[in-house]
């Protein structure tokens, strides 16, 4: 990646002197940003642009350049790539659109280019992107006019969409946040996010990285990078749902991950999950400060109303406002001009017009190890305060820096003071206290999350036995196959047996004990309940026989002609809590485990937590505890807990199963029943799909 | 209120020539805002300020002024009020702090002032506020310097806190939103929010009202005003929780309502519930546009990435992106320069550089009755586009205005274009598409909510029978009293009886049928389960006798010496869903009904919906349907529903009960069981408290 960001010379291919030519925007940006290397505009019509001659062809270059930025019609790009290869130009940035994001012809062109990259050992950023920027050396390759230009600083942006990236660094500039490097991935024909992220994580000029992706390419590698990173990573993946998927696909040819999977991946690897662009801006304002080590904050506010608003926000984001230390309380009591201020937290500075007191308070808070962060709502109330207020602000900022204490400043009313903080003190400020609290939350210190690729734990089941049961042909396992699989995995199901005739079913029911339930067992029948093929509460032999007749009719009416079927007789389990245990395979993150409310509650309660595999029993316990169902299982109001160990063991087994049998696409155990005060669990239904 | 906002002359009391005198800020603002009436600074030391003589006393006024703005030390205020009364100055705005928000002495001063107001028939705004502003006539009474000054416009602000109000109108100015009138309530000694709101709702210069309150004074009247209002009302009440309550109390002496009650009140009366200051700013940007009549939006975006971001936000806020009409799709297909754009919604305008096409698309969307709103992400990509882009923007805005079609514009990258839209076109713009979608959601057309004070429905129970049961002394009813009350109200409980001895209990259990449960019944025992005083699953006489012994021991150990007690024997109910039905009295909004998950689920599931009384059965049905429990009761996956009619009737009964018996403080029926496919409901426990 280094040669992409630090080239000594750049050719810009596709330039003409026509004022609506887009590629000339690249040349304009290189000049505007003060790029110090050589710039060679290239375009078949020749001429001049911004005082530079336009070379008719790359062949006219005096020697190979380090990098070629290409913005020609898509159909010409393969030929340009070929020429670069022949001439030994190894770093290509393609901004042209019209490739796989548009149609099959575009996809074919990408394949052609891929072949050329391999043949000539070239590296390529794009196509269908906005290139890259390095603020250190003025290398600015976007064709669009960047107004306002980014401000130089220490946050790097990787964006699949050039538009989102450039909108954000314009806003960063407005908010006093500086950019170190930017790269627009586009269609990711060659260079993709993980390679760029790894480079930025090592880049000395970068202290935090924002990633905008419309689809994650290799989620497990991304998690591993994030896990090892010492810098904050902000991950924004808005591409969820069908509507967005369509446009994102046509836009940069991406495949969507479920948002909840992204959420789980961020939690497990220590990335911050960004859902709105403004969230990133708020979080980034504190990225230059030490992390917030706990939830105890003190609020200083020049107006009581904004103190209330801040306290409310603290409550919403889970921060505590502990009482002030006795010494600080006494200080405030002494210094309140008319005795109008109470020494509470939040501190309403209302009537204190002596700024020396503000400095004393901030100094005391900086020294106090019981204070994790300071929120300061400041604004001058009268013109005579302006100069003294600025001096006070400067000293407070210096104190907090020296003490490594996070300080989040919201400027009240006055826009000029915002400017002063941002430009003179170098402190990005918040416009509303709610944003400051949100930023503190984003900046909370996290314990290092668990390694994704932990040393392999011993298998909790016999690989051979399980392999014997898994069918070779793709599709859903029949219910009896799935239940036999659970048995081989060591996950308990309710007592059951298979029967082919009413007589066998009645005999089985007698052995299992009444009441029982009957289920139709056929490979093609996936949604049994909806088909009426699950009959509950059968209390005596006649009822079982009657149910057999019903299932036979359903089999005749619903199954494909000639399909084999039988019946599963299962002991009817009373009581307990209905749960869901499941797993599926995410295109980017691999196997994902699900735990939550089962039965009808699955749809209505929306009480599911996800974890990316592998999972050990301790992590599975955390996953369970993260749900409301898990809280109920833990025992409420003095009730005994359910068998959390058995549940976490079952999730761990599913994790191992998915990792060891890549042909398995999904497992859905729903409902599983667990009982407070009783050991074990019982799966009542199982769906398993292989490919 | 009119005389407060349109005085011909104003006295400012408390002014001195000392540069740190705060009251001179009031005079400065009146001059700066161009107030055309007469201004009389008043202060005992005399002198001059801004070229105006300072009168030593109100007595020196040539004639009574229409309004006096007072910012003296608190202790002097009663005397100033008295003088105003004597001189016939009837409108007072007191900005001094140090009253009931500070201490008892301050509260006593307020009482003294209240007496003076009555004696002289005066009206007073404040104390402990920032006064008021009328942008029409330049009447600006805040003492704080307002920089930037508000912009004149059509949004009115009522704020208990002067600080929050002035911070917001500074931000409104920045965002192109204009202020009509502002009033800071402070301690609300006399003028309170509802009177000001009623005035603003009639004010021809005001088209929307924002209310910041740290406590609602008369919530039912507020709801009635909102219900009748034709203008949007934004209600922001951040004061929840103990921490905030303390500061809000010391700040403006308020009493908190539960946030969920405020939420219910907003929903029932058509106010928009604001939780963050920025939410109000976003919503207000569309307040000048027609309401959004449905959830079908079309997104136009100059960059594909921001199109994805917008579609994602639409999904989050519940908007639909329907396919484009065939004609529009064909238009886009024809006009796409390199055929790079697909005619999907969102429309990624990417490669269309011909602005005439943008105008054609917007024109087609304006004509389309199937489109409820247009989201437009626009920004110039190159300098040569600037002028044509602005012309296109102007025409699009005009078309949308003429067609009464809501149009939310987000400006990409370029801050200069924001300025152009705001200042030249008079259109506030959004900085991020997520905000635009949030604003559309806030601006959704609502059907007129139900009247709060509906014509009295016939009572569903006998007033006399219920009155007979309610005790005179305050406190909790015993369990048997509460169950008897339910009987009188016509709400079914599980079959039960009271017993004093083990023999009576066993006999009763035999009549009720096994299994039964036993509960200790004593007035002082409120938390029975936690005390171990509920014994379940008693299957035979010996178990009942044993449980009686246990309860006797608990009674001996836990009850106050000498307190009477007995036992309640209740049939043990199996199955069904555990629910909570309850009611309590909110200090501002009066009786509030609660419905949701009961039993242990009450704590864990947090599945409760609230409604302000009165409630009719149809509204109760909506309340039930608003919960996840209600969705389960409605019958899922082909299950029959529970008896929703009985449940909504029970809620209606509780509503009538609370309204007719003001001494009742709370009713808590938890658990109540309801059963899918079976009529009726059964309360298993009841707590009732009277005062």
Interface residues (C-beta under 8 A of the other chain):
Chain A: X19 X20 X22 X25 X73 X74 X97 X98 X102 X144 X145 X146 X147 X148 X159 X160 X161 X162 X163 X164 X165 X166 X167 X170 X171 X174 X212 X214 X238 X239 X240 X241 X243 X244 X246 X247 X248 X250 X251 X252 X275 X276 X277 X278 X302 X303 X304 X305 X306 X307 X308 X309 X311 X312 X313 X314 X315 X316 X321 X338 X339 X340 X342 X344 X345 X346 X348 X350 X351 X353 X379 X380 X381 X382 X383 X384 X412 X413 X414 X415 X416 X431 X432 X434 X435 X529 X530 X600 X601 X603 X604 X605 X606 X628 X631 X632 X636 X637 X638 X639
Chain B: X19 X20 X22 X25 X73 X74 X97 X98 X102 X144 X145 X146 X147 X148 X159 X160 X161 X162 X163 X164 X165 X166 X167 X170 X171 X174 X212 X214 X238 X239 X240 X241 X243 X244 X246 X247 X248 X250 X251 X252 X275 X276 X277 X278 X302 X303 X304 X305 X306 X307 X308 X309 X311 X312 X313 X314 X315 X316 X321 X338 X339 X340 X342 X344 X345 X346 X348 X350 X351 X353 X379 X380 X381 X382 X383 X384 X412 X413 X414 X415 X416 X431 X432 X434 X435 X529 X530 X600 X601 X603 X604 X605 X606 X628 X631 X632 X636 X637 X638 X639
